[in-house]
Structure formats: structure tokens, C-alpha cells
Amino acid sequence: MNLQQYFTGRIFQQISETADSLGIECYVVGGYVRDLFLHRPSTDIDVVVVGSGIEMAEAFGRTLGRGAHVSVFRNFGTAQVKYHDMEVEFVGARRESYQHDSRKPIVEDGTLEDDQNRRDFTINAMAVCMNRARFGELIDPFDGLSDLDDKIIRTPLDPDITFSDDPLRMMRCIRFATQLNFYIDEDTFDSLTRNNQRIDIISKERIAEELNKILLSPTPSKGFIDLDRAGLLQLIFPELVSLQGTDNSHGRSHKENFYHTLEVVDNIARQGSSLWLRWAALLHDIGKPRTKRWDPRLGWTFHNHNFVGAKMIPDIFRKMKLPMNEKMKYVQKLVDLHMRPIVIAEDEVTDSAVRRLLFEAGDDIDDLMTLCEADITSKNETKKQRFLDNFKLVRQKLIDLEERDRIRNFQPPVTGDEIMHTLNLPPCQEIGILKAYIKDAILEGTIPNGHDAAYALMMQKASELGLLCRS
């Protein structure tokens, strides 16, 4: 098969001319070729040369001239050329061998065949020649094109060797199947199960990177179910596996929280939500196994699972090498608050309850409401619709109250400094009492969110506390 018509841009013509001028074989390989057949746009081009990738990159950069930026990584024998919105990675063809306790290969110069043999999956092992004499020729020794047509993920060689050599490929296998909505070949999947313990040598950072890509896929549940079936999820994320199963007492059982969680994540993904909102969805019920209790009067309960789950978030993020910054705090906040809109929606939607919700959620209120709506997975359509209708009321009240009372990111109309100055007080407990009293009055709707009303209430409460006598 000749693909010349797909490589008509200046970039490819310059790659071809540069390779011929140096007298070396040159091929576009991997993801760019795969995505070409899948009609997925890509600006990252991987190029294998039978020779020095660095020499090729430097010469290619010179031919592009102004606007091209060449970065050389001599320790890895690779180089990258950035040109406008394109990134072209050059590497010399190589063969690899591995030691059992490391995924870092021993690298030797090799042929194109050697390079294709070391690729992770057949769909990533296709190459297209860039030399003028064979320009556009597809080299597909493992029939990756058929696997693309059949939507199959399969390793080029023995999967036991592929996964044992570089166990990160197990995560990539499931990630590609999830992103592309492909199936994993049966022999390949069996090998995942046999080799799952090898994941121990992979850094937490690389595992988290693959989990993030699975979460960002159109249907993340597919990836997490495959991770679980392969025995990998227990090794990399045991807290999530703990959600599995149901207990039965006196003929009553509780909801299966693992698959419920995955359904919530898929609901969130269908809205194109951010990575960290998807993490919040994945972790929203993570505290349930620790809070599960049987109550003879109420049945199975998970009291305060949101609070316990929020307390677990920093340890999970730390262990998985996820960012310990505002992203973690955002996930923690949503996990902590995710029951609040549901509780409000179950009862009469009062102004004071909505004000307090808006006060605590701040700018994350819209994401919190999105999470809570995604959390309604009841198979009882009448019950589900009732919740969703009540959520509409909550959303409208949020809009109305914010316009009127300006509660989002609330700042007290009377500051601590003003209280100290007015009442001639040093820093003391009473100042906090007065500020809390004003805040509660505003959230309850007793007074408007304005300085004059708050000041008058402060003076009234100060009198009741006997503070005016001290001033």
C-alpha cells in the first residue's frame, strides 16, 4: 500500500529530502501512522532512521531554517524538532534487551525490523518510508492495519515478553483499548493477568499518567473494568477495589458501589468535564467501605462517608504521586460536599440551605452540581426524575440568591479589624464570635449581605455580650 497522498506537506517533503541527502533510510512510525488511518488529527510525528537520529534532526532543522527549534537528548540518542505547531521526534533504529528488575532497556543500533519488533502493539508498529524512491510505502509486518479494522489491541511478538520487558505496556494496552474503544486480543489479555505483578517496578508517576489518560477517555469505565479483570487495579489502586461487592443482612443488601462509581465517572465524561472533576467522581464514594454499618432500624448505612472520603484524598494523592496542590484540594472539597445538594434536593429547597451550600462551594459550585447530578444513577426513573427536577430548583435558587446576596466567595461586610477598632478590643475570642454571628445571620437571610445591617447586628450582639462596657 502506498500512502504518498497523505504526506504532501512541507514537513514530510523536507524529511524526505534531508534523509536522501544524508543517504539514510527514514520512516514515519507509530502513533502518527495509526492515527492517520483512524482519521485522528495529530501534530506529533515520530521518525525512525537507520543511522543517527540526532544527525538527521540537526540537518532537518537546518533545512527548515527560521522558526525551527532543535532539542538534542544525547543520553537517549534522540532529538526533537519543533516547527510552528508540529513536533517531530527523531531516533535511530534500535534493538532492545531488558533486565528483569528494570524497564530501562539495553539499547543497540538496529534495523527497521528490529525497531518494529520492539514496538508495544501491532497498531503502533506500522511504518511509512520517507525516502524518495519508496516514498509513502507502508511497512506493516504484523498486520496492524487489519487489527485497526478489527479494533484489536495485540502485541507484535510474544505478549509475555512484551509485558515482562516493559510492564508499563500493560497500562498502555488498557489505555489504548479505552481511548480507541478497541478490544484486547484474548492471548494478550491473558498475558496481562499472568504478568500483573511486574507492575511493581513501574514508578507511581508513570502509572498516574496512564490513569489520567484513561480518565480523560470517552468511557473511562471500560479501562477500570479491564484493569480490575487483569488484576492490576488491586495492585495500583486498592482503595477503589474496596468498593466492590455487596453485603446482605436480614435479606437486605446495599448498592454495589464500584460499578455505581464507574457509572458516575462515565456520566461526568459524557459532559466533557475536566480531569480533576473526573477524579472527584472516581473518589466521591471512596469513604464508603470504612463507614459501612448495619443498623437494624435503617438497614445499611454509610454515615459521614463524604467526610471520611475527603480525609482520605491527601494520602491517595500522595501515594499515587498526583499533585499535592490546589487540584488535590479541589477534589477533596467536592468529595466532602457531594452529599449536600442531594440532601437539599430530598427536602424543601430553602434559601438558607442554598446560601450555605454556595458559601462553602464558592467558585466550584457549578462543578459540584454537575457531580451530584451525575451521581443520580437510580434505576427507578420516577425517583431519578424527582431528584433531577429538584436539582433544577437548586440551580435556579443558586442563581437568584447569588445575584441578590453575593454569597459566592463570601467576605464578611464587617472585618475583624473594624470590630477591634470600634469596640476597642485586642485580638480575642469574642471577635470570632461576632464574625460568626454576622456570617450565620447573612446565610440564614436574617439580614442582607451589606455593611450597615452587619454593623448594626455587630453592635447589638456586642451589647448582649457586655463588650460595649469595655470599650
C-alpha positions in Angstrom: 0.0 0.0 0.0 1.3 3.5 -0.9 0.2 6.4 1.2 2.0 9.2 -0.7 -1.1 11.3 -1.0 -1.3 11.6 2.8 2.3 13.0 3.2 2.1 16.0 0.9 3.0 18.8 3.4 6.3 20.7 3.5 7.4 18.9 6.7 7.3 15.5 5.0 9.0 16.7 1.8 11.8 18.2 3.9 12.2 15.0 5.9 12.4 13.1 2.6 15.0 15.4 1.1 17.1 15.5 4.3 17.2 11.7 4.6 18.2 11.3 0.9 20.9 14.0 1.2 22.4 12.0 4.1 21.9 8.7 2.4 20.0 7.0 5.2 16.7 5.1 5.4 13.9 7.1 7.1 10.4 6.2 8.2 7.5 7.8 9.9 6.3 5.3 12.6 4.0 4.6 15.4 1.1 6.8 16.6 1.1 9.2 13.6 0.6 6.4 11.2 -2.0 4.7 13.4 -3.9 8.0 13.8 -3.8 8.6 10.0 -5.9 5.5 9.4 -8.2 6.4 12.4 -8.7 9.9 11.0 -7.5 11.4 14.3 -5.6 14.7 14.0 -2.0 14.6 15.2 0.8 17.1 15.4 3.4 14.7 16.9 5.5 12.9 14.3 7.9 10.0 15.3 10.6 9.3 12.8 13.0 6.3 12.8 16.2 6.5 10.8 18.6 3.6 10.2 21.5 5.7 11.5 21.9 8.7 13.8 18.6 10.3 14.8 20.5 13.3 16.2 22.4 13.8 12.9 19.1 13.6 11.0 17.3 16.1 13.3 20.1 18.6 13.2 20.2 18.5 9.4 16.4 18.7 9.2 16.3 21.7 11.5 18.8 23.5 9.2 16.6 22.8 6.1 13.6 24.2 7.8 15.5 27.3 8.7 14.0 30.1 10.8 11.3 29.0 13.2 12.7 25.5 13.8 13.9 24.7 17.2 16.1 21.6 17.7 16.5 19.9 21.1 19.1 17.1 21.4 19.0 14.4 24.1 22.3 12.6 23.6 21.9 10.3 26.6 18.9 8.8 24.8 20.1 9.1 21.2 17.0 11.2 20.3 16.3 14.7 19.1 13.2 16.8 18.7 12.4 19.5 16.2 9.6 21.9 16.9 8.3 23.9 13.9 5.2 26.0 14.4 2.6 23.6 15.8 4.4 20.4 14.8 6.8 18.3 16.8 9.0 15.8 15.0 10.9 13.3 17.2 13.9 11.6 15.6 15.5 8.4 16.8 17.9 5.8 15.4 16.5 2.3 14.7 17.4 0.1 17.6 17.1 -3.3 19.2 16.4 -3.6 22.9 17.0 -6.1 25.7 15.9 -5.9 29.3 17.0 -7.0 32.7 14.2 -8.4 35.0 14.4 -5.7 37.6 14.2 -2.7 35.3 12.2 -1.4 32.4 15.2 0.6 31.1 16.4 -1.4 28.1 20.0 -2.1 26.9 20.0 -0.4 23.5 21.9 -1.3 20.4 21.8 0.1 16.9 19.4 -2.0 14.7 17.4 -2.2 11.6 13.9 -1.1 10.9 12.8 -4.7 11.5 14.5 -4.6 14.9 12.7 -1.3 15.7 9.3 -2.6 14.7 9.9 -5.8 16.7 10.4 -3.7 19.9 7.1 -1.8 19.5 4.3 -2.3 22.0 1.3 -3.1 19.8 0.8 -4.0 16.2 -1.2 -0.8 15.5 1.8 1.2 16.7 4.4 -0.9 14.7 3.4 0.4 11.2 6.0 2.5 9.3 5.8 4.6 6.2 9.0 5.2 4.2 10.1 8.8 3.6 12.9 8.1 1.1 12.1 9.4 -2.4 12.5 6.0 -4.1 9.9 4.4 -1.8 8.0 7.5 -0.6 4.7 6.6 1.1 5.3 2.8 1.1 3.6 1.2 4.2 5.7 -1.4 6.0 3.3 -3.4 8.2 5.0 -6.7 9.2 2.4 -7.6 12.0 -0.7 -6.8 10.0 -1.5 -3.8 12.2 -3.8 -2.4 9.6 -6.1 -5.4 9.9 -6.1 -5.0 13.7 -7.1 -1.4 13.2 -10.0 -2.5 11.1 -11.0 -5.2 13.6 -10.5 -2.9 16.6 -8.0 -5.2 18.2 -5.1 -4.4 20.6 -2.4 -7.1 20.1 1.4 -7.3 20.7 3.7 -7.8 17.8 5.6 -10.6 19.5 5.0 -12.9 22.5 3.0 -10.7 24.9 4.7 -12.3 27.9 8.0 -10.9 26.7 6.5 -7.6 25.7 4.9 -7.0 29.1 7.6 -8.5 31.2 10.3 -6.4 29.5 8.4 -3.2 30.0 5.4 -3.6 32.4 4.2 0.0 31.6 2.9 -1.5 28.4 0.2 -3.3 30.4 -1.2 0.1 31.4 -0.8 1.4 27.8 -2.6 -1.7 26.5 -5.7 -0.9 28.6 -5.3 2.8 28.0 -5.3 2.4 24.2 -8.2 0.0 24.3 -10.1 2.5 26.4 -9.3 5.6 24.3 -10.0 3.9 21.0 -12.8 1.7 22.2 -10.9 -1.4 21.0 -10.9 -4.9 22.3 -7.8 -6.6 23.8 -6.8 -9.8 22.0 -7.5 -12.8 24.2 -3.9 -14.1 24.3 -2.7 -10.5 25.1 -5.3 -10.1 27.9 -4.3 -13.5 29.4 -0.7 -12.2 29.4 -1.8 -9.1 31.3 -3.1 -11.3 34.1 0.0 -13.5 34.1 2.3 -10.6 34.3 0.4 -8.1 36.5 2.8 -8.4 39.4 5.5 -6.9 37.2 3.8 -3.5 37.6 5.6 -3.1 40.8 8.8 -1.9 39.0 6.9 1.0 37.4 7.0 4.4 39.0 3.9 5.8 40.5 4.2 8.9 38.3 4.0 6.8 35.1 1.1 4.8 36.4 -0.7 8.0 37.3 -0.1 9.4 33.8 -1.8 6.4 32.3 -4.7 6.6 34.7 -5.2 10.2 33.8 -5.4 9.3 30.1 -7.9 6.5 30.9 -10.0 9.0 32.9 -9.9 11.5 30.0 -11.2 8.9 27.6 -14.8 9.0 26.3 -15.8 6.0 28.5 -13.4 5.6 31.4 -15.3 2.7 33.0 -14.0 0.4 30.2 -10.4 1.0 31.3 -11.1 0.5 35.0 -13.0 -2.7 34.4 -10.2 -4.1 32.3 -7.6 -3.0 35.0 -9.7 -4.9 37.5 -10.2 -8.0 35.3 -6.4 -8.2 34.7 -5.7 -8.0 38.5 -3.8 -4.6 38.0 -6.3 -2.4 39.8 -5.8 -4.2 43.2 -2.1 -3.5 42.8 -2.2 0.1 41.9 -5.4 1.4 43.5 -6.7 -1.0 46.2 -8.9 1.7 47.7 -11.1 1.6 44.6 -11.3 -2.2 44.6 -12.5 -2.0 48.2 -15.8 -0.5 46.8 -16.6 -3.8 45.2 -19.2 -6.3 46.3 -22.4 -6.1 48.4 -23.2 -7.4 51.9 -26.5 -8.9 52.9 -28.2 -8.8 56.3 -31.7 -9.8 57.2 -32.5 -10.1 53.5 -31.3 -6.5 52.7 -28.3 -5.6 50.7 -26.7 -2.3 49.7 -25.8 -0.8 46.3 -22.7 -2.1 44.5 -20.5 0.9 44.9 -17.7 0.0 42.5 -19.9 -0.1 39.4 -22.0 2.8 40.6 -18.8 4.9 40.9 -17.8 3.9 37.3 -21.3 4.9 36.1 -20.9 8.3 37.8 -17.5 8.8 36.1 -19.0 7.9 32.7 -21.8 10.4 33.3 -19.2 13.1 34.0 -17.1 12.1 31.0 -20.1 12.5 28.7 -20.2 16.2 29.6 -16.5 16.7 28.6 -15.6 17.6 32.1 -12.1 18.4 33.4 -9.6 15.7 34.6 -10.0 16.8 38.2 -13.7 16.7 38.2 -13.4 13.1 36.8 -11.1 12.3 39.7 -13.7 13.7 42.1 -16.3 11.5 40.5 -14.0 8.5 40.8 -13.3 9.2 44.5 -16.7 10.6 45.6 -17.7 7.4 47.5 -14.2 6.2 48.4 -15.0 6.5 52.1 -17.9 4.1 52.0 -16.0 0.9 52.8 -14.8 2.5 56.1 -18.2 3.8 57.1 -20.4 0.8 56.2 -22.6 -0.2 59.1 -25.7 -2.3 59.6 -28.4 -0.5 61.5 -31.5 -2.7 62.4 -33.7 0.3 62.0 -32.2 1.9 58.9 -30.5 -1.0 57.1 -27.1 -0.5 55.6 -25.7 3.0 56.3 -22.6 5.0 55.2 -22.9 7.9 57.6 -20.2 10.6 57.0 -18.7 8.7 54.1 -18.2 12.1 52.4 -16.2 13.4 55.3 -14.1 10.2 55.7 -13.5 10.1 52.0 -12.3 13.7 51.9 -9.9 12.9 54.7 -8.5 10.0 52.5 -7.8 12.2 49.5 -4.4 13.6 50.5 -3.0 10.1 51.3 -4.3 8.8 48.0 -2.9 11.7 46.0 0.5 11.4 47.8 0.8 7.7 47.3 -0.2 7.9 43.6 2.1 10.9 43.1 -0.7 13.1 42.0 -0.3 16.9 42.5 -0.5 17.9 46.2 -1.7 21.4 45.4 -5.0 23.2 44.6 -6.1 20.3 42.4 -6.0 17.9 45.3 -7.8 20.5 47.5 -10.5 20.9 44.7 -11.1 17.1 44.6 -11.1 17.0 48.4 -13.7 19.8 48.6 -16.1 18.1 46.0 -15.8 14.8 47.8 -16.6 16.4 51.1 -19.6 18.4 49.7 -21.1 16.0 47.2 -23.9 14.9 49.6 -25.0 18.4 50.3 -27.0 19.2 47.1 -28.6 15.7 47.3 -29.8 16.3 50.9 -31.2 19.7 49.9 -32.9 18.2 46.9 -34.5 15.5 49.0 -36.2 18.1 51.2 -37.8 21.5 50.6 -35.3 23.7 48.8 -34.8 26.5 51.3 -33.0 29.8 50.8 -30.8 29.3 53.9 -29.7 25.8 52.8 -28.8 27.0 49.4 -26.9 30.1 50.7 -24.8 27.8 52.9 -24.1 25.5 50.0 -23.0 28.4 47.9 -20.9 29.8 50.7 -19.0 26.5 51.2 -18.6 25.6 47.5 -17.6 29.1 46.2 -16.5 29.1 42.6 -16.7 25.3 42.5 -20.5 25.3 42.9 -21.2 24.5 39.2 -18.8 21.5 39.2 -20.3 20.3 42.5 -23.8 20.4 41.0 -22.6 18.6 37.9 -21.1 15.9 40.0 -24.2 15.5 42.1 -26.5 15.2 39.0 -24.1 12.6 37.6 -24.4 10.7 41.0 -28.1 10.0 40.4 -27.9 6.6 38.9 -31.1 5.1 40.3 -32.9 2.6 38.1 -36.2 4.0 39.4 -36.9 6.5 36.7 -39.6 8.3 38.8 -37.2 8.7 41.7 -34.4 9.8 39.4 -36.5 12.4 37.7 -37.7 13.8 41.0 -34.1 14.4 42.1 -33.2 15.9 38.7 -36.2 18.2 38.9 -35.2 19.3 42.4 -31.7 19.9 41.3 -33.1 22.4 38.7 -34.8 24.2 41.6 -31.5 24.3 43.5 -29.6 25.6 40.4 -32.2 28.4 39.9 -32.0 29.4 43.6 -28.2 29.4 43.4 -28.5 31.9 40.5 -31.2 34.0 42.2 -29.5 34.2 45.6 -26.1 34.9 44.2 -27.5 37.9 42.2 -29.2 39.2 45.4 -26.9 38.2 48.3 -23.5 37.8 46.7 -22.6 34.8 48.8 -20.1 33.1 46.4 -16.6 33.7 47.9 -18.2 35.5 50.8 -16.2 38.1 52.6 -17.6 39.5 55.9 -19.0 43.0 55.5 -17.6 43.9 58.9 -13.9 42.9 59.3 -12.1 41.8 62.4 -10.0 45.0 62.3 -13.2 47.1 62.2 -14.6 45.2 65.2 -11.4 45.7 67.2 -11.3 49.4 66.3 -15.0 50.0 67.0 -15.1 48.2 70.3 -11.5 49.0 71.4 -10.7 45.3 71.7 -7.4 43.4 71.5 -7.3 40.2 69.4 -9.6 37.8 71.4 -12.2 35.1 71.1 -15.1 37.5 71.1 -14.1 38.9 67.7 -14.5 35.4 66.1 -17.9 35.0 67.9 -19.1 38.3 66.4 -17.9 37.5 62.9 -19.5 34.0 63.0 -22.8 35.6 64.3 -22.9 38.0 61.4 -22.0 35.3 58.8 -24.8 33.0 60.1 -27.3 35.8 60.1 -26.5 36.6 56.4 -26.6 32.9 55.4 -29.9 32.4 57.2 -31.3 35.5 55.5 -31.9 37.3 58.8 -30.0 40.4 57.5 -28.9 41.4 53.9 -25.3 41.0 52.9 -24.3 44.6 53.5 -22.2 46.7 55.8 -24.8 48.8 57.5 -27.0 45.8 58.5 -24.0 43.8 59.6 -22.6 46.7 61.6 -25.9 47.2 63.4 -26.1 43.5 64.2 -22.5 43.5 65.5 -23.3 46.4 67.9 -26.5 44.6 69.1 -24.6 41.3 69.8 -21.6 43.2 71.4 -24.1 44.8 73.8 -25.6 41.3 74.7 -22.0 40.0 75.3 -21.2 43.0 77.5 -18.5 44.2 75.2 -19.7 47.8 74.9 -19.0 48.3 78.6 -15.3 47.5 77.9 -14.9 50.0 75.0 
